[in-house]
Amino acid sequence: MKAAVLHTFGEAPHFEEFAEPVLDEGEVLVQVLAAGLHPIVKTLAAGSHYGSTEALPMIPGIDGVGRLKDGRRVYLSGTRPPYGTMAQRAAVPGKMCLPLPESLDDITAALFNPGLSVWLALKWRAQLAVQMAKLFGAGKVMALGRNERVLRTLPDLGADVVISLEQPDEELVQAIANESEQTGIHVIVDYLWGRPTEAVIAGVMRTGLTHLAPHVRLIEVGQMAGSTITLPAAVLRSSGLEISGSGAGIIPLERVMEAIPQLIEFAASGKLSIETESTRLSEVEEAWQRRSSENRRLVFVP
């Protein structure tokens, strides 16, 4: 079969022949219709994610949309190394295939992973993240980011406050502190880590000995801006801050599977809006090395 095949960590995969997957017990063969290029897919292929394995060559991709032998269209996940979803066919555990409504197109359904990470962070541990926060009943949503064009669209999606990361550190910290002074910040879903996280932490820190700090939960989901932070000890004693993570390895598979059907329902009903860009899998090498237009999510199709 044809697939995107990665031979070296950190390089782009090539479109070439790869051995057909042999089914293990409980697996089904799925014809892949669409597979998203999520940030986690790239970090796994770079060998820098804690979930990366030494299995090379390999096919990238952790989820997607496909069609079963009986014609049913499904959301799929759970392929085993070295197989991924960026191929013509994938072997997937039968329990990891969930039916999709006809009202939900392949491209949108292939992009559940980013929304799922927010869902699990908010429900299991405490531009999509804003919408998910509102759907979970957040009274005030603050959105921080670097892309000015995207930031301008966030109020329409439910963001009450938008703060650009493209400003000096002192001004950034002060902006966060000003917006959180009255109501406090209760949950932080963090895709970035690094400098932006340090600024948010500094913004929720309180000085003096007479205040009662609100409880703040920082849920670390990704590290797009850096892999480490500096954390002053005084922050933990003055801010009510608690830090935890949300990711594969600490969330039971059953909880993941329970979350997907309602995420499918939200997407099918139009409650979630995702900007997408699709490209042929045969063009994977070129597409892998370029940034998708603005903030569009890239999806590979046959």
Secondary structure, DSSP 8 states (H G I E B T S, - for coil): -EEEEB-STTS--EEEE-------TTEEEEEEEEEE--HHHHHHHHT-STT--S--SB---SEEEEE-TTS-EEEEE---TT--SSBSEEEEEGGGEEE--TTS-HHHHTTHHHHHHHHHHHHT----HHHHHHHTT-S--EEEES-HHHHHHHHHHT-SEEEES-S-HHHHHHHHHHHHTTT---EEEES--HHHHHHHHHHH---SSS-----EEEEE---TT-S-----HHHHHHS-EEEEE-STTTS-HHHHHHHHHHHHHHHHTT-S---EEEEEGGGHHHHHHS--STT-EEEEE-
